[in-house]
C-alpha cells in the first residue's frame, strides 16, 4: 500500500509529459484580467516579456506641487502657468516655478518638486494663485521626481517564462504599452462521474438509464471537481457514464475528443475502482493499462492511474473513489499539489495546532478529517466517513492524523490545511 507522498509523486510523473507540452496561446491583457479566463488561479507566461519602453517613460512628478530648479533652493522665484497631466510642458526658465500635478511631466530645466503641502496655503487650487514661491533650502536634485526608467529600464525583463500573470504584472505590462502576451495553455480535463445511480440530467443518453428515480442521486463529484479544477486554472468538461463495462471504453473515448479541437489532456474519473461487483472503471480500464494502487489514507484509499488508449490516442487517467468526500480529499492530496504550480496558485496554508478534543484513527492509515480552527485550537467537524459532504462544506480546514496514530488527545499537535 502506497503512502500519500508516493502516490502524489506517481501522479506528478504521469502528468509531467502533458504539463510540459501544453504549448501556448496569445491572450489579451483584458482577457487575462477576467476571472472567466483564469479561474481562480493565475495564468503563467509561456515566454519572457521585455519592456519595449522604460518605466516611467518620462520624468514625472511624484506629488502635487511646484516644479523647480534645485539650484534655486532658498531663493524667491516667480510662479508661472501650471502643468496638468497629459501634456508636454514648455521648458522651465531659471528663477521660476510651475505648479505641477501628480504624474504630470517635469519640464526641461526643472529637476525637483516642492510639495504643495509645504507651501502656504498648502493646497491647490489656492496655491496656484501665488505670484512667487520661496524654494525650500533643503530642495535637492531629484526630490519627488520619478525619473525615466527608475522602475524598469527599456529592454529589461519584466517577467521570465513561467511567471504567474498577477495583477501587478498585468499593470506593468499595460504601463509598458503591451496589450497581449503568450501564456501557457490551460490543462483540459474530462471529469467522468460513474454510476448508474446518477440522475439523468445530462446529455449522455446512457446515464441512469432505466434507474428508479427514487434510487438516483445528483452528481456531486462532477460539479465539485470542476470547481476545484477551476481554482488551479484548469478547464474541464463533465460526463456521466453508467455501470456498463461493455460500453464504457467506447463512451469514454467519444467523450475524450480530438486533441486538435479542445480534446481532453487528462481524464479524471470518480467511482468504480474498489473491489465490489460493479467497479466499471476498474473492469473496463485495468486491462488497458490502468493500475489500481491503494493508498494508506482515509478517506480516499482506493486510487488508480495510468495511460490508457482512448479515442485512438494515449491519455493519462487519474481515478478517484466515488464517495464525494473521498474524491475531494483525493484532489487536495494528489492532484492539486501537481497542478497548482502550473498557474501560480498558492499552496494550502499549513499550520501545526493543538487538538481541542480527542478522537481515534486507524493506525495503519493517514486519516484526513474535516475541521475548523478556533482560538488557536483544532475542532473536528463531523465524523471521518466519506459520505459526509455537508460536514466538509461546513469545515474550514483539513486535519491530518498521521500513520501510526490510534488516539488523539486534547492538546496533541495536528497539521491542518486551510481550505478558505
N, C-alpha and C positions, 0 to 999 in steps of 0.2 A: 504494500500500500504506500503510495507516494505521500510526501509531505507537501504542504502548501507551496513552499518555495520551489520544490522540484517540478510541480505541475505548472506553476507560473512560468518557469523557465522553458518548459516544453511548449507552452502556448506562444511564448516570445519567439522561440526557434521556428515554430510552424509558420508564424506570420511574418518573419523577417524578410523573406523574398518579396512578399506582397507589399509590405510597408516601404521597402526600399525601392520599389519600382512603380509607384503610383503616378509618376510624371507630374506635370504642372499644367496650370491653366491661368490665363490672363484675367484679372479681376480689377474692376474699378475701385477706387477708394470708397465711393459711395456704397457699393455693394458690400465691401468688406466692413463697413461701419454699421451694417444692419445685423440684428440678431438672427434674421432668417438665413443669412449667408453662412454664418459660422456656428450656429447652435449656441451653446453657452461656452464653448471653448474658443480659442483663437485659431485663425489660420496661420501657417508659417510660410516664410519666404522660400521659394524654390531656388532663388539666386540672390547673390549680394546686390544691394542697391547703393549707388554712389550719388552724392549730391551734385546736381548739374550746376548749382549756383552756391555761393556762400550763404550762410545764415548767421546773422541777418544779411540781407543783400545790400543794405546801405546803412550808414551811420544814422541812428535814430535816438530819440530822447527816451530815457527810462522813466521820466517824471513829467508831469505838468510843471512848467517853469519858464525860465528865460535862457535862451541860447546866448552864450557869452564867449569871450576870449579869456583864457586863464591869465594871459599877460595883463589883463585889466583888473586883476584882483586888487581890491582896496580903492579902486577908482570909481568916480561917479560917471556913468555912461548914459547916453540918450536911448530911450526905448523907441523902437521902430515898429513897423507893421508885424502883426502876429503870423505865425506859421501853422496852418492847420495840417492835419494828416492828409496824405494822398497827393501832395504837390511837391515839385522840385523847387525849393526856395532860391531866392537871389542870394548871392554871397553876402556875408555879414561884414560891414565896414568896421575898422578899428574904432573904439570908443562908442560902440552901440551894443544894444541887447535886443533880442527879438523874442516875444512870447511864443512858446512852443508847446504843443500838446504831446501827451504820451504817445509814442510810436511815430511821431512826425519826423521828417528828415532834418538832420542837423545841417545847416547851411555851410557852404565852404567858408572858411575863415573862423568859424566857431569850433571850439574844442572842449566845451564844458557846458553843464546845465546847472543853473541855480534854481532849486525847488521853489515853487510859488509859496509854499508854507513858510519859507524863511524870509519872505518879502511882504511887509505890511501893504495892504490889509490881509494878506495870507491866503487869498483865493481868487480864482478867476470868476467872473469877468472883471470885477472891480480893479484887479491888479493891472489889467491891460490898459486902464485909463491913465496909468502913471506916465509922466513925461521923462523921468530919469530914474535910474536904479543904481544903488551902491553895490558893487560886486563884492561879496564877502571875501575877506582877506585869505581865508583858507581854501579858496577855489583853486583846484589843480587840473591839469590836463586829464581828460577822460572822466571827470566827475559826472556821474549819472548819464553817461553816454554809452549806448550799446554799439560797439564798433563792428564793422563788416567782418564776418567770419568768426566772431568771438564764440559762437555756438558750434558751427560746423564749417570747416574750410571747403571751398569749391573742390570737387573731386574726391573728398574724403568719404569713407564708407559710412553710410547712415545706419546700415544693419547688415549682418552677414547672412548667408544662406542658412536656413533653419531657425532664424529668429522669429518669435511669435509676433504677429501683426497686432500689437497692442494699441490702445487709444493714443498713447503718447507717440508711438511710431507713425500712426496714421496722421497725426498732427504735423510731425516733422516732414513727412512726405508731401503733404499738402502745402506746407510753407515753402518747400523747395520747388513747387510747381509740378510735381509728379502726380499724374491723375490715375495711373494704373500700374500694377506690379504683377509679377509671376509668383503664384503661390502653389504649394503642393496640393494636388487634387485630393479631395476628401475620400476617405475609405468608404466603399459602398458595401453595405451589409444586408443580406437577406435574413430576416428573423423568422424562423419557422416554429410555429406552435403546433404540437402534435396532440392528437387525441380525438376520438370520435365523440367525446362528450362536449366538445367546444361548440358553442352556439352558432347556428348557421346565419351569420350576418356578414358574410364575406363573399367575394367574387369566386372563390374556389367552390365549384359545384359539388365536390365530394365531402366538404367539411360538415360533420354532424349529420350526414345524410341518413335518414331513417331513424334518427335517435328520438327517444321520447323527450318531449320538451321539458318535462318535469325533472329529467335527469341530465340536463345540459347546464353548462356554466359559461360565463363570459371569459374572454381571453385576456386574463390579467397579464400574462407574460409578454404578449406581443406589444401592448402599449407601454408597459413599464420599461421593457428593454429598449424600445425606440427612444424613450425619454432619456434613459441612461446613456445611450449611444450619442444622442444629440449633445450631451454635456461634454463629450470629448470630440466633438466636431465631425462625427461620422454621419453619413446619410444612410437611411435604412428604409426598407420596404418590409411589409409583413405578409405572411401567407399562413393559412391553417390547413393542415393535412390530417386526414383521418387515419385510423389504425389499420391500414391496408398494405401489408408488406409487398404484395404483388404490384401495386400501383405506385408505391411510394417513390421509387427511384425515378420513374418517368415523370411523375408530377413535380418532383423536386428539380429535375433537370430543366423542365419547362419554366419553372419559376426563377431559376438562376439567371437565365437570359444570356444575351450575347455581350461579351466584354466590350465590343465596339459601340454598343448603344446602351450604356448605363447598366450593363450586367453586373452581378454581384462579385466583389472581390473576396468575400468571406460569407460563409453560411454559418449562422448561429441557431442551433436548434434547442428546443426545450422539451423535455419529456422523452420517454421511450428508450432509456438506456440502463434501466435497472435489471433485475433478474426475474421479473414477472412473466406472465404468459403473453402479454400484448405489448412487448417492447419494440415498437415498429422501427425506431432509428437503429437500434442495435441489430435487429433481424435483417433489415434491408441494407445497411451500410457497413456493418462489420466485415462481411465477405469482400467488400470493395476497398478496404484499407482503413476503415475507422478503428482505432484502438481504444477499447474500453479500459480506463485506468483509474480505479478507485483511489480516492484521496482521504487521508486521515483527518477529516474535518466534519463538523456537524453544525448546521445543515450543509448539504452540498457534496456529500461523499461520492455519489456516482458521477463520474466525469468521463468524457471521451473526446478524442480529437484525432485528426488525420487528414490526409489529402485524398480526395475521392473524385473519380471521373464523373462529372455531371454536365449534361448538355454538350457532350463531346469535348470537354476540356477539364484539366485538373483544377479542383477548387478546394481550398482549405476549409475544413469543417471543425467547429468547436461545438461540443454538445454538452448542455447543462441539464440538470434534473428538471422535472416538470413542476414540482411544488413552487409556488411563486416566491416565497422567501428564499428557498434554495437557489432559484435562478438569479435573484438579485444579489444575494451574498456571493454567489459564484462570480458574477460580473465584477463585483468590488474586489474580490481576491485575485482573480486570474486574468481578466480582460482589461479592466480599466487601467491597471498599472502599466500595461503594454501599450495601450492606445493614447493615454493622456499626454505623454511626452511629444507625440507627433504633432499636437496642436497647442503645445504650451499650456495645457490645463494644469492647475496646481495639484499636487499630491493631497490626499486627505490629511488634514491636520491631525497629528497623533500626539497623545499625551499619556503619561502613566499616573493614575489617580487611585486613591483607596476606595475599596468597595464599601458602600453604605449598608449593605445587607449580605447575608450569606446565600450560597446556592451549592448545587452539586454539578458535576460534569463527568462524562465518561473519560477515564484517564488515558485511554488509547487514542483519543481524538482531540483536535484543537476545536473547541467549541466557540462559535460566534453567536453571542447573544445580542439582543436589542436593548438599548438603554438610554438614559438621559443623565446629564450631569447637573447637580445642584449643590451649591455651597462647597464646591471642590471635591465632591464625592460622587460615586457612580451608583445609580439606582437601576435595577433591571426593569424593563418594560415587557410584561408578558412572559410567557414561558419559552422554552427552546424549540418548540415544534415548528416545522417548516411550512405549515399552512396558515400561520398567524400573521397574515399580511396587514391587517388593521393595526396590529401592535408595531410592526415595522414602520408603518406610516406615521404612528404617533411618536416614534423614537427619534432622538437627535444624534445618537451615536451607535456605532457597532462596538461591542465589548468583547475583547479577546480573552478566552480562558485557555491557556496553553496545554499542549500534550503533557501528560504526567500529573495533571491536577484532578483530583476527585472531589475536593471540597474547597470552596472559597468561604473564608470567614470575614466578617466585617473588619475593615481596615487593611485587608490584603491588597497589594498593588495590582492593578489591572491596566492593560493597554487599551485605550479607546481611540476610535477614529471618528472624527466629526463628520456627520453627513450634511449638516446645514447650520 
